[in-house]
């Protein structure tokens, strides 16, 4: 998502922002604001760093608004994946509780792994 640009750095799209720093690009004031941290109000669901493995049974729903799982599914939460440079990235892996080969669906976001991806499937 690109930053909201406005000649007035305090209001855009009907929202008022308190700039945390002054930034101008190509003559436009770029609105900035502090980042929400996990657990902050409005940041979306975050239940902390708690690695575990669990089986979600067929029919499991995160909430009544979400679609039910069509098969027993293994959830590996906060699974460490080590990159070439040694950095650890943590992901949540959902896979069928079966030996059947299925395609991988990779969901990625720079805004965190909670509250998106498989949890957003209606």
Backbone bond lengths (Angstrom), bond angles and torsions (degrees), N, CA, C in turn:
res aa  C-N    CA-C-N  psi(-1)  N-CA   C-N-CA  omega(-1)  CA-C   N-CA-C  phi
1 X - - - 1.443 - - 1.519 108.43 -
2 X 1.309 116.86 130.55 1.449 120.92 178.94 1.518 109.98 -80.22
3 X 1.330 117.18 151.90 1.463 118.71 177.83 1.518 110.77 -64.91
4 X 1.314 116.48 149.26 1.459 121.86 176.82 1.522 106.82 -73.29
5 X 1.333 116.65 126.99 1.450 120.10 179.94 1.521 109.07 -107.30
6 X 1.311 116.59 139.36 1.449 121.26 -178.51 1.516 108.69 -156.30
7 X 1.341 116.47 146.59 1.455 119.58 174.32 1.531 109.48 -68.72
8 X 1.335 117.07 -24.58 1.458 122.23 176.93 1.518 107.67 -104.59
9 X 1.305 117.39 108.11 1.466 121.13 -172.52 1.521 113.51 -76.46
10 X 1.322 118.38 6.17 1.455 118.95 -179.67 1.522 113.41 -110.65
11 X 1.336 117.99 -11.86 1.455 118.62 -179.04 1.524 110.47 -144.98
12 X 1.319 115.64 134.49 1.463 121.68 176.33 1.513 108.42 -156.90
13 X 1.330 115.93 142.68 1.471 122.00 179.73 1.531 112.03 49.58
14 X 1.325 116.84 35.69 1.452 120.53 176.45 1.515 114.35 76.95
15 X 1.333 118.11 4.60 1.456 121.15 179.39 1.520 109.56 -113.18
16 X 1.308 116.15 143.21 1.459 120.97 176.47 1.513 108.85 -98.90
17 X 1.322 115.19 132.84 1.459 121.39 -179.66 1.517 109.33 -119.33
18 X 1.296 116.02 143.13 1.456 121.80 172.15 1.523 105.96 -99.57
19 X 1.312 116.22 112.22 1.462 119.78 -177.17 1.516 110.11 -68.43
20 X 1.338 116.21 133.38 1.456 120.40 177.90 1.520 110.75 -94.52
21 X 1.337 116.32 -13.84 1.459 120.99 175.07 1.511 107.95 -157.20
22 X 1.313 116.12 159.89 1.449 121.24 179.90 1.517 108.35 -96.95
23 X 1.333 116.84 126.78 1.449 121.15 -179.42 1.521 108.55 -143.23
24 X 1.331 116.70 126.61 1.451 121.72 178.04 1.518 108.30 -124.06
25 X 1.342 116.29 129.08 1.457 122.04 177.88 1.515 107.55 -126.13
26 X 1.333 116.60 122.89 1.470 123.00 179.71 1.521 111.77 51.73
27 X 1.307 117.10 38.75 1.460 121.27 177.56 1.514 115.44 84.49
28 X 1.326 117.74 -1.35 1.460 121.10 178.87 1.519 109.89 -102.90
29 X 1.324 116.34 136.28 1.455 120.34 171.37 1.521 107.50 -74.77
30 X 1.310 117.55 125.44 1.461 122.34 179.51 1.518 107.91 -97.54
31 X 1.320 115.32 123.14 1.455 120.71 -178.92 1.524 110.06 -72.51
32 X 1.289 115.61 132.60 1.462 120.51 176.62 1.518 108.11 -129.05
33 X 1.298 114.41 156.45 1.462 119.52 175.13 1.517 107.93 -155.96
34 X 1.320 117.15 158.83 1.461 119.60 -179.14 1.528 111.31 -60.52
35 X 1.304 115.77 148.94 1.453 121.91 179.07 1.517 110.47 -78.76
36 X 1.329 115.94 144.10 1.455 120.09 172.65 1.522 108.83 -77.13
37 X 1.297 116.96 138.19 1.457 121.65 175.97 1.519 108.94 -97.31
38 X 1.333 117.55 155.76 1.469 119.09 175.91 1.529 110.01 -53.42
39 X 1.306 115.92 133.37 1.459 121.10 -179.85 1.514 113.83 93.98
40 X 1.346 118.40 -15.83 1.458 120.78 177.14 1.529 109.43 -68.53
41 X 1.340 118.20 148.52 1.460 119.46 175.70 1.520 109.96 -57.38
42 X 1.313 116.63 135.18 1.452 121.72 -179.82 1.522 114.39 84.89
43 X 1.319 117.59 -1.66 1.464 120.79 -177.30 1.517 112.37 -85.29
44 X 1.307 118.30 -7.16 1.459 120.09 -177.97 1.517 110.88 92.57
45 X 1.320 116.36 177.90 1.462 119.53 -175.67 1.527 112.14 -68.59
46 X 1.316 116.49 135.67 1.462 121.83 174.82 1.518 107.00 -152.16
47 X 1.322 116.18 120.91 1.459 118.84 -178.48 1.526 112.27 -113.33
48 X 1.323 115.91 22.84 1.460 120.04 175.12 1.517 113.08 82.73
49 X 1.309 114.63 173.28 1.460 122.31 179.90 1.520 107.93 -87.18
50 X 1.327 115.89 106.00 1.465 121.61 -176.73 1.524 108.99 -142.19
51 X 1.344 117.67 81.38 1.464 118.36 -179.83 1.530 112.02 -60.94
52 X 1.321 116.60 133.50 1.467 121.29 175.03 1.515 109.49 -162.85
53 X 1.317 115.97 166.24 1.463 123.20 173.13 1.517 107.21 -123.96
54 X 1.341 116.06 134.45 1.457 120.87 -177.96 1.525 108.93 -147.88
55 X 1.320 115.96 157.05 1.463 120.80 175.11 1.525 108.73 -104.38
56 X 1.325 115.18 124.39 1.459 121.72 175.29 1.525 106.02 -96.76
57 X 1.303 116.29 117.89 1.465 121.30 -175.55 1.529 111.89 -72.22
58 X 1.321 115.53 152.42 1.461 121.73 176.06 1.530 108.17 -50.09
59 X 1.323 116.18 133.90 1.465 120.45 -178.09 1.519 113.30 95.82
60 X 1.346 118.20 -9.06 1.467 121.19 179.36 1.527 109.87 -59.31
61 X 1.337 115.53 137.64 1.465 122.83 175.13 1.514 108.03 -131.01
62 X 1.319 116.69 135.98 1.465 119.72 175.85 1.524 109.82 -67.69
63 X 1.328 115.76 -35.71 1.462 121.70 175.89 1.523 106.65 -155.86
64 X 1.340 118.24 169.40 1.468 120.08 -179.97 1.535 113.17 -60.12
65 X 1.343 118.04 -24.04 1.457 121.39 -178.93 1.527 112.59 -79.81
66 X 1.323 117.98 -14.37 1.462 121.83 -176.67 1.530 110.98 -93.94
67 X 1.326 114.80 150.31 1.468 120.49 177.55 1.528 109.88 -68.10
68 X 1.313 115.51 149.07 1.466 120.87 177.57 1.528 109.72 -77.45
69 X 1.327 116.10 144.88 1.460 120.45 175.10 1.518 108.37 -65.65
70 X 1.322 116.69 140.22 1.455 122.19 -176.23 1.529 113.12 -89.41
71 X 1.319 116.90 -6.94 1.475 121.31 -179.77 1.516 108.83 -154.50
72 X 1.339 116.73 159.73 1.460 119.65 172.35 1.527 107.72 -57.98
73 X 1.325 116.58 134.04 1.459 121.72 -173.25 1.521 110.24 -131.55
74 X 1.320 116.63 133.53 1.469 120.93 175.67 1.519 107.84 -89.78
75 X 1.322 115.82 129.58 1.462 122.91 176.03 1.516 108.13 -109.25
76 X 1.319 116.26 122.60 1.464 121.69 171.59 1.516 105.75 -111.39
77 X 1.333 116.64 103.75 1.460 121.92 -174.79 1.518 110.49 -91.49
78 X 1.329 115.78 141.22 1.465 123.29 179.26 1.526 111.30 54.54
79 X 1.323 115.89 47.41 1.459 123.31 179.29 1.527 108.43 -81.18
80 X 1.333 117.40 125.88 1.464 121.93 -177.62 1.525 110.87 -79.49
81 X 1.330 115.82 128.63 1.456 122.43 174.04 1.519 105.93 -118.75
82 X 1.327 116.69 120.53 1.459 120.91 -176.07 1.527 109.33 -92.23
83 X 1.324 115.31 125.30 1.456 121.96 179.86 1.534 110.35 -81.61
84 X 1.349 116.78 169.37 1.461 121.63 -179.81 1.517 112.97 -56.05
85 X 1.346 116.57 -34.44 1.462 119.58 -177.93 1.526 112.72 -87.19
86 X 1.333 117.29 6.36 1.459 121.62 177.65 1.516 114.97 92.03
87 X 1.322 117.51 -8.45 1.466 121.30 178.92 1.527 108.82 -68.88
88 X 1.338 115.70 138.23 1.467 120.53 176.57 1.515 109.26 -98.15
89 X 1.320 115.63 127.91 1.458 121.99 171.14 1.519 106.60 -111.49
90 X 1.319 116.36 139.50 1.457 120.39 -178.17 1.516 109.55 -106.97
91 X 1.319 115.89 135.41 1.456 121.05 -178.57 1.523 109.39 -135.06
92 X 1.313 115.07 165.98 1.458 121.79 171.98 1.520 106.56 -107.61
93 X 1.314 117.16 126.88 1.461 122.17 -178.52 1.519 108.64 -109.34
94 X 1.320 115.91 126.12 1.460 123.17 174.75 1.521 105.89 -113.18
95 X 1.326 117.59 122.03 1.457 120.64 178.83 1.514 109.66 -142.31
96 X 1.332 116.63 152.06 1.464 119.02 -179.19 1.522 111.44 -63.84
97 X 1.308 115.83 145.81 1.470 121.38 176.14 1.529 106.73 -85.41
98 X 1.329 114.76 67.55 1.464 121.46 -171.98 1.524 107.20 -163.21
99 X 1.303 117.35 162.47 1.461 120.85 177.14 1.516 111.78 -93.64
100 X 1.323 117.17 -1.60 1.461 121.90 179.63 1.529 109.82 -62.15
101 X 1.351 116.56 137.31 1.457 120.78 177.19 1.525 108.90 -79.00
102 X 1.314 114.88 130.69 1.465 121.00 178.82 1.530 107.91 -135.22
103 X 1.331 117.14 155.96 1.467 119.00 178.85 1.530 110.79 -69.21
104 X 1.314 115.39 149.63 1.465 120.52 176.19 1.522 109.37 -84.73
105 X 1.302 115.64 139.39 1.462 121.27 173.94 1.519 105.34 -115.79
106 X 1.330 115.58 117.32 1.462 119.95 -176.64 1.516 108.29 -108.79
107 X 1.307 115.91 121.85 1.457 122.55 177.90 1.524 107.20 -112.55
108 X 1.324 116.54 130.00 1.451 119.87 -176.46 1.509 109.55 -134.49
109 X 1.326 116.13 144.04 1.448 121.09 177.18 1.513 109.35 -151.80
110 X 1.325 117.82 137.56 1.459 119.27 175.34 1.533 111.94 -74.80
111 X 1.325 116.80 -4.13 1.455 121.25 -175.91 1.515 113.16 -100.87
112 X 1.303 118.01 15.39 1.452 120.86 178.56 1.515 111.99 107.06
113 X 1.319 115.47 165.80 1.460 120.15 -175.51 1.518 113.14 -100.32
114 X 1.309 118.43 -9.76 1.460 121.32 179.57 1.511 111.20 -89.68
115 X 1.327 115.84 143.84 1.457 119.69 175.20 1.506 114.18 80.83
116 X 1.318 116.83 9.05 1.454 118.73 177.55 1.517 108.39 -138.25
117 X 1.290 115.77 -170.05 1.458 120.01 175.30 1.509 113.48 65.32
118 X 1.327 115.58 -135.28 1.460 121.32 -174.72 1.535 111.49 -58.91
119 X 1.333 116.77 -26.61 1.464 119.89 -179.95 1.526 112.63 -71.89
120 X 1.339 117.52 -17.17 1.463 119.62 -179.00 1.509 113.37 -92.59
121 X 1.325 118.08 -5.49 1.462 120.19 -179.57 1.522 108.60 -64.86
122 X 1.345 116.49 117.28 1.470 118.76 -176.83 1.510 112.95 -74.06
